[in-house]
């Protein structure tokens, strides 16, 4: 992982409320404003120059049917409009349905997503040597993002950075 950026803390206030409105209350247009703020985050120069594509964290088929959409894909598509780079939805797959991470301990989160993602073969091996930006709504322990990044690197990506709207505080964070 090269760099990780988030717009706001997701601790139960406004930030987490916006994420919940998008995911669970059908506020799909919230993705536009969320992505606008994500697009304005400050990045190291090499990340800006090298980023080849946005890859949303995939949902399981079951969860996507329940929700009707993938919030990470929606954020990716809006963010792509600002950064003028493609969204690749066909390079990373979730291989199995996993339990929701919201009520799990950090160790349980790691076990829950272990082996749950796989880089898909692509024509001309699109991932080979590329710097990929992985997109999700919230990062808590980074278990999901790290599992996705490992799969992308196994598939040929040279480096992966993360961008999320919200970030849950970790032990030891200073406010």
KAKA-V924094 format. One record per residue. N is the residue number from 1. SS is DSSP state (a for helix, b for strand, c for the rest). OMEGA is omega in radians with two decimals (999 if undefined). NEAR is the number of other ideal C-beta (glycine too) atoms within 8 Angstrom. Layout:
# KAKA-V924094
n: {N;N}
ss: {SS;SS}
omega: {OMEGA;OMEGA}
near: {NEAR;NEAR}
This chain:
# KAKA-V924094
n: {1;2;3;4;5;6;7;8;9;10;11;12;13;14;15;16;17;18;19;20;21;22;23;24;25;26;27;28;29;30;31;32;33;34;35;36;37;38;39;40;41;42;43;44;45;46;47;48;49;50;51;52;53;54;55;56;57;58;59;60;61;62;63;64;65;66;67;68;69;70;71;72;73;74;75;76;77;78;79;80;81;82;83;84;85;86;87;88;89;90;91;92;93;94;95;96;97;98;99;100;101;102;103;104;105;106;107;108;109;110;111;112;113;114;115;116;117;118;119;120;121;122;123;124;125;126;127;128;129;130;131;132;133;134;135;136;137;138;139;140;141;142;143;144;145;146;147;148;149;150;151;152;153;154;155;156;157;158;159;160;161;162;163;164;165;166;167;168;169;170;171;172;173;174;175}
ss: {c;c;c;b;b;b;b;b;b;c;c;c;c;a;a;a;a;a;a;a;a;a;a;a;c;c;c;c;c;a;a;a;a;a;a;a;a;a;a;c;c;c;c;c;a;a;a;a;a;a;b;b;b;b;b;b;c;c;c;c;a;a;a;a;a;a;a;c;c;c;a;a;a;a;a;a;a;a;a;a;a;a;a;c;c;b;b;c;c;c;c;b;b;b;c;c;c;c;c;c;a;a;a;c;c;a;a;a;a;a;a;a;a;c;c;c;b;b;b;c;c;c;a;a;a;c;c;c;c;c;b;b;b;b;b;b;b;b;b;c;c;c;a;a;a;a;a;a;a;a;a;a;a;a;c;c;c;c;b;b;b;b;b;b;b;b;b;c;c;c;c;c;c;c;c}
omega: {-3.10;-3.07;3.09;3.14;3.06;-3.11;-2.99;3.01;3.09;-3.01;-3.12;3.12;-3.08;-3.11;3.13;3.10;3.12;3.11;3.14;3.11;3.10;-3.01;-2.93;-3.07;3.05;3.11;-3.03;-3.13;3.08;3.14;3.14;-3.12;3.10;-3.13;3.08;3.12;3.09;-3.10;-3.08;3.14;3.14;-3.12;2.99;-3.08;-3.10;3.11;-3.14;-3.10;-3.01;-3.01;-3.04;-3.07;3.00;3.09;3.10;3.02;-3.10;3.01;2.98;3.13;-3.14;-3.11;3.13;3.06;3.14;-3.05;-3.13;-3.14;3.05;-3.10;3.13;3.08;3.12;3.10;3.14;-3.11;3.10;3.13;3.12;3.10;-3.13;-3.07;3.11;3.00;-3.06;2.98;3.12;3.12;-3.04;-3.08;-3.09;-3.13;2.98;-3.02;-3.14;3.06;3.10;3.08;3.08;-3.06;-2.93;-3.08;-3.06;3.03;3.11;3.12;3.11;3.11;3.11;3.13;-3.09;-3.08;3.14;3.13;-3.07;-3.10;-3.11;3.03;3.12;3.02;-3.13;3.05;-3.13;3.11;-3.04;-3.09;-2.98;3.05;-3.04;3.00;-3.06;3.04;3.14;-3.01;3.02;-3.12;-3.09;2.97;3.09;3.10;-3.07;3.12;-3.13;-3.13;3.13;3.09;3.09;-3.13;3.12;3.12;3.13;3.11;3.06;3.13;3.05;3.12;3.13;-3.09;-3.13;2.99;-3.10;2.96;3.10;3.04;-3.08;3.08;3.05;-3.13;3.08;3.06;3.11;3.09;3.05;-3.09;999}
near: {10;9;9;11;12;11;11;10;9;12;8;4;7;6;13;12;8;13;14;9;10;15;9;7;7;4;8;8;6;10;13;8;8;15;13;10;11;15;9;5;10;3;9;7;6;7;13;8;6;8;13;8;13;16;16;14;12;11;10;10;7;7;9;11;7;6;11;5;8;10;12;13;11;12;17;14;10;13;14;12;8;9;9;5;9;7;11;11;9;5;13;15;8;11;7;7;7;10;5;6;12;4;4;10;5;8;6;8;14;10;7;12;13;7;7;10;14;8;14;9;5;9;4;4;8;10;13;7;6;11;13;16;14;16;14;13;12;12;13;10;8;9;13;11;15;9;13;14;13;9;12;16;11;7;13;11;15;7;10;14;16;15;12;16;15;16;11;10;7;7;3;4;6;3;3}
